[in-house]
Amino acid sequence: MDSKRRRKTIWWTAGTLAAVVVLALAAMTLGRYEITLPQFFAALFPGAFPDIEVSDTMRNVIFNVRLPRILLALLSGAGLAVSGGAFQAIFSNPLATPDTLGVATGSSFGAILGILFGLSSMLVQLSALAFGMLAVGLVYLIGRTNKRSSIIMIVLAGMVVGALFSALVSLVKYAADPQDVLPAITFWLMGSLSGATRDSLLMGAPLILLGTALIFVYRWKLNAMTLPEEEATALGIPVRRIRVLVTLGAGMVTAAVVSMCGLIGWVGLLVPHVARMLFGNDNSRVIPASIGFGSIFMLVIDTVARCATASEIPVSILTAIIGAPVFILLLRKTGGIKA
């Protein structure tokens, strides 16, 4: 059985990696500016293909527009999916999402506050990161009772902090100039990867990678988090330390993604459930599967968003329109999560 499971894992891993590579190459060639794969490789490896002409405009599109956007789609999809899976494990709640602790709402408030004051894109991103991490800190500060923090208190504190920042977001939208600033805020809140640049990736990608790696390292112990805290502690599992570290990692990932892409729903809820339907409840397999499936899902969604119509469709609209029916079909086909 173990060898069969190992072969299945190897095949799924190889297939997921192959799908990521193929879809990324396809996304590079799709768009209003035509780029072929030979032209992409000629630009990527100067001098290796002397017979293929690559213009400066094409190089600019490849390296400053499409490549950063494709990398951001892969990173954000993987980050949101793994954060959702981690929160669902440590809170024992199948409806948990990356915004369970109000991180996404806090980051959104920081970003639109920067937009309101006319800050540069980098300062807007930095503001979103700062307020996202502030939301995590507030949740743990509010959730601590008698110098201890329980799951229920943390979740309730997350709801309170999320509601607070949601009200502040509404206040900023109310105060914004309806002719100029408000449309920019509204579009940003709907989620888009159009602002992806190399500079924004340099600021946000390390946090996504670090947070994802932190969750990946503790994936083996997330199964014990579904047990009552006393039982898990009796087994030698440092429940509180794991909870804090995983929450911190998921918070970093969520804040970094929201700071670069805006609010994007469904990824952190849909993808981990798909992984559990395919691989069961073992988080040592669900977390890696969520990383791969999340990358693929976001890459496909973003490619459709920028290529389907003349004007770009907000990503969060597509994640809901495509994600909800797919989720329903999977539920009806599988009958739920495999044990």
Secondary structure as UniProt FT lines:
FT   HELIX           2..29
FT   HELIX           37..44
FT   TURN            46..48
FT   TURN            50..51
FT   HELIX           56..61
FT   HELIX           62..66
FT   HELIX           67..90
FT   TURN            91..92
FT   TURN            94..95
FT   TURN            98..101
FT   HELIX           103..116
FT   TURN            117..118
FT   HELIX           121..143
FT   STRAND          144..145
FT   TURN            146..147
FT   STRAND          148..149
FT   HELIX           151..175
FT   TURN            178..180
FT   HELIX           181..189
FT   TURN            194..195
FT   HELIX           198..217
FT   HELIX           219..226
FT   HELIX           229..234
FT   TURN            235..236
FT   HELIX           239..261
FT   HELIX           267..279
FT   HELIX           283..307
FT   HELIX           315..334
//
